[in-house]
Amino acid sequence: SLIISSSVGAAVALILFLYFTFVKKRKVAHDNLEVLIIGAGISGINIAKRLNDIGLKNYKVLEEGSGLGGTWFWNKYPGCACDIPAVLYSFSWHYNPAWTKKFPEADEIQEYMEDAANTHKITPHIQFNVKVVKCAWNEEESKWKVETSDGATYEANVLVNATGLLHQPIFPKFEGEEVFKGVKMHTARWDRNIDLKGKKVGVIGTGCSGVQVLPALVEDCRQVVLFQRSPAWVFPKGDHANESSRKSRLFGSLRDWILRKRLHYDGDWQWQKLTTKEKWYSAGDQTMEIIRGVMKSIVQDPDIREKIIPKYGATVKRITFSDDYLQAFNKENFKLVTDNIQRLTEDGVETKNGENVELDALVYATGFDCIKSAMPFDIIGRNGQSLETMWGKSPRAYKGICVPKMPNYFIMFGPSTVNDRMFMSECSSAFIADAIHKLSKSGKASLVVKDALYAEYNAKLKDAMANKTYNETAGGYYEDGEGFNWLLYPFPLFYYKWQTSSAREGEFDWN
């Protein structure tokens, strides 16, 4: 009995040691900070979960929409789905055994996010239908004052911009827009009450949303006309329905964790091989030769076949994934127009070569203005410094998260953090939560990243970009106003995991 008692005592001591070392240590001593999160998409939910984890309950999430989900709330066009496998495009802290497909559709993803927010008690913190228009730092009070479109104001010690990069739609300007009598819709603002079945529909755009919406429209519409300015690189997607699993939740969660880790790093290795130039492991040329052959083998019409291969290199624009986009080019009710649009007319489109294309509806699959999305409202920091003025045409941040002269201000899904979406978001949220935790315990009023570290970090990013295929740009949202790819993260994933594992006191100036 003495041996048993000693063993139990040792076990209890070990548990207490682990608790106070790794759990209690990471809890805020006092709930002494107010945190305001703007945006209730993936990023907003991730950082809210992290705040819960460190015991900070005094936070609000302001969301412009009437529901959470971010891009999955706003994007409801036919065919809208994730092009990243569900096992990767899900929270590591909220296992879902019930994904119906390898690449789930928008409604299913939004339902999953709602379930995650409800389960982890995040939803009560969210205030919907609140549009932020200005955020200004008050140096005397060491607080952010946030103004909204309805005249309401909020104050907080810490501000987290979690609005993301894909929420400000681009609407191209054409002569004659006011005379077109048909329906006009952007994929990011789709109206499900409008029925396009049996209609003649034009689609502008060959990016990710265009690649998804076009096959869905071809199935139901009388005719679909694609106005293609430049073709897209289309990789096979390999989608399939998931078999229902009878495994236990514990076993399924463990399997999910193992598969997630393998796919994170194996996928990143394949990405490094595809996008790195002139290294022993570089495989971009071989890969794209294979993809070129696959694309040409799908399209039957020889004239169209010659128009589907981009003249720019791989990853210069975002790669698209589809099992049915190019297949739709073989349908009798599909038409490809590569001449530029001259103007809109009452009943359709006139191209520059004088062709008139009759249409009942025009779909803008033209994507997003990522720079406007990164700055959707005025942000005024210390000494009246405007973030828009500081950034100009080229947004930058330290680790994609912090900006000088912006005390207690953090960005989720910021500049140069586009890679594995969920992985990067969880890394950023870990760093931010640790910084907030240290601020809470410090007795200080504010922290701001050091200018020298900010400059050094972005110089290293630029150097790393020089050896990447996406160092060249060909328009699209990768490109900033100076011709630089300001979105993609050039280093391996494990390096960002290490960079964001903790927020060191020495990275900041404290006040």
Wavefront OBJ file of the C-alpha trace (Angstrom):
o trace
v 0.000 0.000 0.000
v 2.928 2.290 0.658
v 4.182 1.700 -2.900
v 0.713 2.398 -4.311
v 0.382 5.580 -2.261
v 3.797 6.736 -3.425
v 2.888 6.036 -7.036
v -0.385 7.930 -6.731
v 1.388 10.817 -5.050
v 4.007 10.919 -7.783
v 1.319 10.879 -10.443
v -0.564 13.721 -8.761
v 2.649 15.702 -8.426
v 3.434 15.156 -12.100
v -0.061 16.267 -13.118
v 0.198 19.397 -10.973
v 3.642 20.141 -12.370
v 2.418 19.810 -15.959
v -0.684 21.886 -15.204
v 1.172 24.813 -13.623
v 4.010 24.611 -16.177
v 2.078 24.305 -19.419
v -1.548 25.225 -18.691
v -1.755 27.657 -15.792
v 1.363 29.435 -17.012
v -0.432 30.307 -20.209
v -3.546 31.649 -18.506
v -3.993 35.370 -17.938
v -3.681 36.304 -14.280
v -6.534 38.796 -14.576
v -9.094 39.363 -17.288
v -7.716 42.886 -17.504
v -7.745 43.485 -21.247
v -10.547 44.198 -23.648
v -9.948 42.716 -27.082
v -11.876 43.603 -30.217
v -11.779 41.192 -33.152
v -13.066 42.402 -36.514
v -14.356 39.571 -38.676
v -16.005 36.239 -37.857
v -14.491 34.064 -40.544
v -11.764 31.453 -40.151
v -9.303 33.965 -38.717
v -11.734 35.539 -36.258
v -12.890 32.188 -34.943
v -9.317 30.930 -34.590
v -8.129 33.870 -32.517
v -11.312 33.808 -30.423
v -10.638 30.146 -29.580
v -7.079 31.036 -28.557
v -8.340 33.818 -26.291
v -10.651 31.304 -24.642
v -7.660 29.004 -24.170
v -5.651 31.637 -22.283
v -8.633 32.470 -20.095
v -9.379 35.873 -21.581
v -13.139 36.204 -21.862
v -13.477 39.959 -22.287
v -13.549 40.091 -26.066
v -16.035 40.958 -28.799
v -16.148 39.918 -32.439
v -17.670 42.448 -34.845
v -19.008 40.918 -38.062
v -20.377 42.861 -41.022
v -22.575 39.995 -42.246
v -25.662 38.520 -40.648
v -23.878 35.212 -40.101
v -20.388 33.908 -39.408
v -18.140 32.128 -41.863
v -16.424 34.953 -43.690
v -15.898 34.077 -47.336
v -18.161 31.031 -46.928
v -20.993 33.235 -45.720
v -20.703 35.624 -48.664
v -19.893 33.219 -51.493
v -22.935 31.119 -52.419
v -22.614 30.786 -56.187
v -23.334 27.447 -57.908
v -20.378 25.100 -57.587
v -18.760 27.093 -54.767
v -16.498 24.703 -52.856
v -13.125 24.458 -51.185
v -10.166 23.442 -53.341
v -8.180 22.344 -50.288
v -9.005 18.920 -48.739
v -11.361 19.142 -45.777
v -8.875 17.424 -43.490
v -6.597 20.463 -43.969
v -9.336 23.073 -44.269
v -10.670 22.465 -40.763
v -9.666 23.533 -37.284
v -7.141 21.250 -35.583
v -9.129 21.790 -32.379
v -12.534 20.837 -33.822
v -12.563 17.417 -35.450
v -15.335 16.740 -37.955
v -15.947 13.054 -38.770
v -18.841 13.847 -41.103
v -17.381 15.663 -44.115
v -19.433 14.414 -47.065
v -16.733 15.072 -49.689
v -12.987 15.398 -49.917
v -13.563 19.013 -51.025
v -16.737 20.223 -49.274
v -19.048 22.881 -50.657
v -19.687 26.328 -49.192
v -22.799 25.534 -47.147
v -21.180 22.518 -45.504
v -18.082 24.534 -44.576
v -20.190 27.311 -43.078
v -22.201 24.781 -41.049
v -18.938 23.306 -39.746
v -17.693 26.745 -38.726
v -20.973 27.514 -36.972
v -20.713 24.231 -35.088
v -17.136 25.019 -34.058
v -18.076 28.499 -32.831
v -21.085 27.174 -30.910
v -19.263 24.219 -29.369
v -16.397 26.351 -28.116
v -18.630 29.155 -26.832
v -17.425 31.753 -29.332
v -20.795 32.649 -30.871
v -22.064 34.622 -27.812
v -19.138 37.017 -28.314
v -20.099 37.833 -31.920
v -22.130 40.915 -32.844
v -23.541 40.633 -36.357
v -24.456 43.330 -38.913
v -21.750 45.659 -37.610
v -19.637 47.368 -40.261
v -16.444 49.003 -39.013
v -15.445 52.228 -40.792
v -12.566 53.584 -38.690
v -10.157 52.499 -35.969
v -7.996 55.086 -34.169
v -5.436 54.656 -31.375
v -5.814 56.901 -28.325
v -2.351 57.285 -26.847
v -3.493 58.829 -23.564
v -5.887 55.991 -22.783
v -3.874 53.295 -24.602
v -7.009 52.099 -26.317
v -8.407 51.704 -29.788
v -11.579 53.608 -30.589
v -13.618 51.857 -33.265
v -16.377 53.568 -35.221
v -19.098 51.758 -37.155
v -21.364 52.698 -40.041
v -24.423 53.045 -37.784
v -22.694 55.568 -35.503
v -21.915 53.176 -32.663
v -18.442 53.198 -31.100
v -16.388 50.565 -29.299
v -13.201 50.791 -27.255
v -10.615 48.096 -26.609
v -7.033 47.707 -25.416
v -6.227 45.327 -28.255
v -7.448 45.294 -31.857
v -7.272 42.209 -34.085
v -8.008 42.678 -37.778
v -9.404 39.310 -38.875
v -11.273 40.502 -41.968
v -9.070 38.475 -44.295
v -8.115 39.146 -47.906
v -11.069 37.876 -49.907
v -14.091 40.048 -49.178
v -13.915 43.166 -51.371
v -15.218 42.072 -54.811
v -13.756 43.519 -57.993
v -16.332 44.828 -60.472
v -14.722 45.599 -63.844
v -15.948 48.784 -65.504
v -17.416 48.565 -69.001
v -18.991 51.128 -71.248
v -22.753 50.656 -71.449
v -23.252 49.034 -68.057
v -26.319 51.183 -67.434
v -28.069 50.071 -70.635
v -27.761 46.300 -70.213
v -31.239 44.988 -69.408
v -30.189 41.571 -68.193
v -29.119 40.343 -64.758
v -25.636 41.196 -63.455
v -24.167 39.314 -60.484
v -20.769 38.935 -58.863
v -19.971 35.436 -57.609
v -19.178 36.904 -54.181
v -22.642 38.479 -53.929
v -24.747 35.746 -55.503
v -28.531 35.996 -55.323
v -29.960 32.501 -54.984
v -33.440 33.821 -55.689
v -32.509 34.419 -59.346
v -33.075 31.406 -61.579
v -30.716 31.170 -64.557
v -31.995 27.859 -65.884
v -32.608 27.976 -69.612
v -30.920 31.396 -69.918
v -28.024 32.660 -72.015
v -25.329 33.507 -69.495
v -21.960 35.201 -69.919
v -19.113 34.568 -67.484
v -16.202 37.002 -67.055
v -13.189 35.603 -65.266
v -11.054 32.460 -65.280
v -9.796 32.424 -61.708
v -10.908 30.086 -58.933
v -14.530 31.249 -58.808
v -14.828 31.209 -62.606
v -13.449 27.691 -62.766
v -16.069 26.570 -60.228
v -19.160 28.438 -61.413
v -18.847 27.746 -65.143
v -19.399 23.935 -65.048
v -22.417 24.387 -62.762
v -23.968 26.932 -65.136
v -23.303 24.794 -68.214
v -25.417 22.037 -66.687
v -28.532 24.223 -66.383
v -28.283 27.119 -68.817
v -29.294 27.281 -72.457
v -25.881 28.678 -73.349
v -22.813 29.745 -71.397
v -20.302 32.126 -72.955
v -16.892 32.464 -71.294
v -15.154 35.783 -71.912
v -11.521 34.786 -71.396
v -8.872 37.462 -71.138
v -6.206 34.973 -70.067
v -6.536 31.217 -69.478
v -5.854 29.514 -66.161
v -3.581 26.669 -65.211
v -5.990 23.896 -64.204
v -4.757 21.016 -62.057
v -6.882 17.877 -61.539
v -8.771 18.087 -58.249
v -9.524 14.451 -57.509
v -12.741 15.075 -55.597
v -14.838 12.195 -54.284
v -17.556 11.442 -51.777
v -16.393 10.289 -48.350
v -17.427 6.896 -47.090
v -19.235 6.917 -43.764
v -16.889 5.739 -41.047
v -17.781 3.397 -38.191
v -14.540 4.090 -36.379
v -14.707 5.512 -32.869
v -14.449 9.272 -32.519
v -11.161 8.884 -30.662
v -9.674 6.687 -33.393
v -11.037 8.975 -36.101
v -9.605 12.048 -34.401
v -6.191 10.391 -34.104
v -6.290 9.306 -37.742
v -7.311 12.837 -38.734
v -4.398 14.306 -36.772
v -1.859 11.979 -38.392
v -3.246 12.555 -41.885
v -3.315 16.320 -41.307
v 0.345 16.406 -40.262
v 1.405 14.290 -43.216
v -0.544 16.362 -45.733
v 0.653 19.673 -44.263
v 4.308 18.905 -44.705
v 4.169 16.591 -47.717
v 1.988 19.111 -49.547
v 4.353 21.906 -48.597
v 7.335 19.917 -49.894
v 5.568 19.429 -53.236
v 4.821 23.169 -53.306
v 8.474 24.006 -52.624
v 9.543 21.695 -55.467
v 7.040 23.280 -57.843
v 7.846 26.899 -57.032
v 11.587 26.988 -56.307
v 13.933 27.788 -59.177
v 17.326 26.253 -59.937
v 17.655 23.900 -56.970
v 18.399 20.184 -57.009
v 14.805 19.476 -55.986
v 13.119 21.931 -58.395
v 10.400 20.183 -60.405
v 8.373 23.060 -61.844
v 9.206 22.523 -65.514
v 8.504 18.790 -65.441
v 5.266 19.243 -63.508
v 3.916 21.921 -65.812
v 4.760 19.892 -68.907
v 2.583 17.108 -67.499
v -0.235 19.542 -66.639
v -0.039 21.089 -70.118
v -0.524 17.649 -71.654
v -3.408 16.790 -69.323
v -5.216 20.040 -70.134
v -4.849 19.563 -73.879
v -6.029 15.965 -73.669
v -9.344 17.045 -72.131
v -10.460 19.664 -74.677
v -11.690 18.126 -77.941
v -11.974 21.150 -80.230
v -8.503 21.860 -81.724
v -9.156 25.614 -82.017
v -10.210 25.902 -78.384
v -7.394 23.604 -77.297
v -4.818 26.122 -78.444
v -6.422 28.851 -76.351
v -6.495 27.138 -72.963
v -2.764 27.113 -72.135
v -1.521 30.226 -70.260
v 1.439 32.171 -71.586
v 2.609 32.868 -68.030
v 4.387 30.406 -65.782
v 2.958 28.259 -63.033
v 2.108 29.986 -59.724
v 2.500 33.458 -61.275
v -1.242 33.570 -60.666
v -3.098 31.286 -58.296
v -3.368 27.724 -59.605
v -6.905 26.440 -60.051
v -8.179 22.914 -59.357
v -11.093 21.259 -61.120
v -12.396 17.952 -62.454
v -15.078 19.505 -64.659
v -14.001 22.984 -65.844
v -12.182 22.060 -69.043
v -14.648 19.210 -69.568
v -17.361 21.872 -69.828
v -15.566 23.273 -72.879
v -16.727 20.166 -74.765
v -20.428 20.843 -74.150
v -22.611 21.932 -77.069
v -23.996 24.869 -75.096
v -20.521 26.275 -74.293
v -18.854 29.088 -76.224
v -15.397 30.591 -75.723
v -14.751 34.255 -76.572
v -11.152 35.451 -76.316
v -11.641 38.889 -77.888
v -11.805 41.715 -75.338
v -15.126 43.258 -74.359
v -15.726 46.634 -75.991
v -19.002 47.532 -74.318
v -22.251 46.204 -72.902
v -25.403 46.619 -74.966
v -29.088 46.339 -74.110
v -29.148 42.648 -74.891
v -25.586 41.490 -74.298
v -21.936 42.189 -75.055
v -20.111 43.691 -78.009
v -16.478 42.623 -78.414
v -13.659 44.691 -79.880
v -13.839 42.814 -83.175
v -17.508 43.787 -83.474
v -19.131 40.487 -82.477
v -22.456 40.856 -80.639
v -23.152 38.191 -78.038
v -26.758 38.042 -76.816
v -27.106 37.408 -73.088
v -29.819 37.243 -70.446
v -27.324 37.477 -67.585
v -23.713 38.406 -66.951
v -21.711 36.782 -64.145
v -18.639 38.573 -62.794
v -16.259 35.859 -61.597
v -13.600 38.523 -61.250
v -12.373 37.827 -57.750
v -11.328 40.250 -55.057
v -9.281 43.370 -54.472
v -6.976 41.972 -51.809
v -5.310 45.286 -50.996
v -8.691 46.904 -50.276
v -9.641 43.779 -48.349
v -6.515 44.185 -46.203
v -7.526 47.799 -45.485
v -11.336 47.758 -45.461
v -11.523 50.681 -43.006
v -9.321 53.567 -41.888
v -6.671 52.555 -39.353
v -4.928 55.411 -37.540
v -2.093 54.542 -35.191
v 0.355 56.416 -33.003
v 0.855 60.141 -33.781
v -1.904 60.049 -36.380
v -0.060 57.545 -38.606
v -2.402 56.134 -41.257
v -1.839 52.491 -42.157
v -2.935 53.212 -45.723
v -0.286 55.935 -46.022
v 2.383 53.737 -44.451
v 1.662 50.831 -46.766
v 0.949 52.776 -49.917
v 0.583 50.263 -52.740
v 2.556 47.526 -51.007
v 1.262 46.092 -47.683
v 3.902 44.653 -45.334
v 3.885 43.264 -41.812
v 6.209 41.558 -39.349
v 5.472 37.837 -39.604
v 2.347 38.964 -41.475
v 0.933 40.062 -38.108
v 2.402 43.292 -36.682
v 3.051 46.773 -38.062
v 5.167 49.578 -36.524
v 3.387 52.620 -35.076
v 0.248 50.504 -34.565
v 0.275 49.590 -30.845
v -1.685 46.523 -29.726
v -2.726 45.928 -33.346
v -2.556 42.490 -34.916
v -3.458 41.146 -38.342
v -4.742 37.678 -39.151
v -4.125 36.365 -42.694
v -1.916 39.360 -43.349
v 0.711 40.182 -45.983
v 2.974 37.303 -47.070
v 1.083 34.618 -45.150
v -0.788 32.921 -47.988
v 0.055 29.240 -48.000
v -1.743 26.449 -46.141
v -4.760 28.532 -45.069
v -5.759 26.889 -41.799
v -2.198 26.096 -40.747
v -1.066 29.699 -41.176
v -4.167 31.016 -39.399
v -3.600 28.802 -36.381
v 0.071 29.802 -36.250
v -0.842 33.509 -36.371
v -3.479 33.115 -33.676
v -0.984 31.328 -31.411
v 1.482 34.211 -31.762
v -1.169 36.876 -31.166
v -2.637 35.101 -28.147
v 0.826 34.748 -26.635
v 1.513 38.458 -27.185
v -1.816 39.351 -25.542
v -1.042 36.966 -22.689
v 2.335 38.616 -22.089
v 0.769 42.097 -22.308
v -1.838 41.092 -19.739
v 0.823 39.935 -17.279
v 3.320 42.718 -17.970
v 1.551 45.620 -16.297
v 2.327 47.632 -19.448
v -0.271 49.465 -21.499
v 0.923 48.663 -25.013
v 3.367 46.860 -27.229
v 4.426 47.578 -30.796
v 6.811 45.693 -33.061
v 10.292 47.179 -33.359
v 10.984 49.072 -36.578
v 14.297 47.309 -37.155
v 12.763 43.829 -36.907
v 9.947 44.836 -39.251
v 12.432 46.081 -41.849
v 14.735 43.082 -41.456
v 11.906 40.570 -41.741
v 10.516 42.083 -44.942
v 13.987 42.352 -46.488
v 14.439 38.605 -45.913
v 11.054 37.948 -47.503
v 12.042 39.887 -50.588
v 15.342 38.019 -50.856
v 13.566 34.664 -50.529
v 11.087 35.658 -53.235
v 13.890 36.141 -55.759
v 14.291 32.371 -56.092
v 10.580 31.637 -56.534
v 8.581 31.182 -59.715
v 5.960 33.567 -58.322
v 8.521 36.346 -58.033
v 7.173 37.278 -61.471
v 3.582 38.492 -61.621
v 0.975 38.676 -64.355
v -1.798 40.666 -62.720
v -4.280 39.031 -60.390
v -4.438 39.495 -56.654
v -0.893 38.263 -55.967
v 0.459 41.508 -57.380
v 0.655 44.742 -55.403
v 0.912 48.215 -56.902
v 4.673 47.853 -57.332
v 4.630 44.545 -59.225
v 5.656 42.535 -56.146
v 3.971 39.365 -54.908
v 2.870 40.570 -51.470
v 0.754 37.566 -50.505
v 2.622 34.257 -50.755
v 4.842 32.972 -47.951
v 8.150 31.826 -49.503
v 9.559 29.695 -46.689
v 8.625 26.140 -45.610
v 5.629 25.744 -43.305
v 7.629 24.410 -40.371
v 9.642 27.658 -40.384
v 6.486 29.759 -39.884
v 5.425 27.354 -37.144
v 8.734 28.053 -35.407
v 8.545 31.816 -36.081
v 5.129 32.076 -34.426
v 5.548 29.538 -31.619
v 5.830 32.391 -29.117
v 5.868 36.186 -29.000
v 9.197 37.189 -27.450
v 9.321 40.314 -25.307
v 12.367 41.491 -27.276
v 10.346 41.714 -30.491
v 8.378 44.675 -29.145
v 8.763 48.128 -27.676
v 6.705 48.315 -24.477
v 4.977 51.364 -23.025
l 1 2 3 4 5 6 7 8 9 10 11 12 13 14 15 16 17 18 19 20 21 22 23 24 25 26 27 28 29 30 31 32 33 34 35 36 37 38 39 40 41 42 43 44 45 46 47 48 49 50 51 52 53 54 55 56 57 58 59 60 61 62 63 64 65 66 67 68 69 70 71 72 73 74 75 76 77 78 79 80 81 82 83 84 85 86 87 88 89 90 91 92 93 94 95 96 97 98 99 100 101 102 103 104 105 106 107 108 109 110 111 112 113 114 115 116 117 118 119 120 121 122 123 124 125 126 127 128 129 130 131 132 133 134 135 136 137 138 139 140 141 142 143 144 145 146 147 148 149 150 151 152 153 154 155 156 157 158 159 160 161 162 163 164 165 166 167 168 169 170 171 172 173 174 175 176 177 178 179 180 181 182 183 184 185 186 187 188 189 190 191 192 193 194 195 196 197 198 199 200 201 202 203 204 205 206 207 208 209 210 211 212 213 214 215 216 217 218 219 220 221 222 223 224 225 226 227 228 229 230 231 232 233 234 235 236 237 238 239 240 241 242 243 244 245 246 247 248 249 250 251 252 253 254 255 256 257 258 259 260 261 262 263 264 265 266 267 268 269 270 271 272 273 274 275 276 277 278 279 280 281 282 283 284 285 286 287 288 289 290 291 292 293 294 295 296 297 298 299 300 301 302 303 304 305 306 307 308 309 310 311 312 313 314 315 316 317 318 319 320 321 322 323 324 325 326 327 328 329 330 331 332 333 334 335 336 337 338 339 340 341 342 343 344 345 346 347 348 349 350 351 352 353 354 355 356 357 358 359 360 361 362 363 364 365 366 367 368 369 370 371 372 373 374 375 376 377 378 379 380 381 382 383 384 385 386 387 388 389 390 391 392 393 394 395 396 397 398 399 400 401 402 403 404 405 406 407 408 409 410 411 412 413 414 415 416 417 418 419 420 421 422 423 424 425 426 427 428 429 430 431 432 433 434 435 436 437 438 439 440 441 442 443 444 445 446 447 448 449 450 451 452 453 454 455 456 457 458 459 460 461 462 463 464 465 466 467 468 469 470 471 472 473 474 475 476 477 478 479 480 481 482 483 484 485 486 487 488 489 490 491 492 493 494 495 496 497 498 499 500 501 502 503 504 505 506 507 508 509 510 511
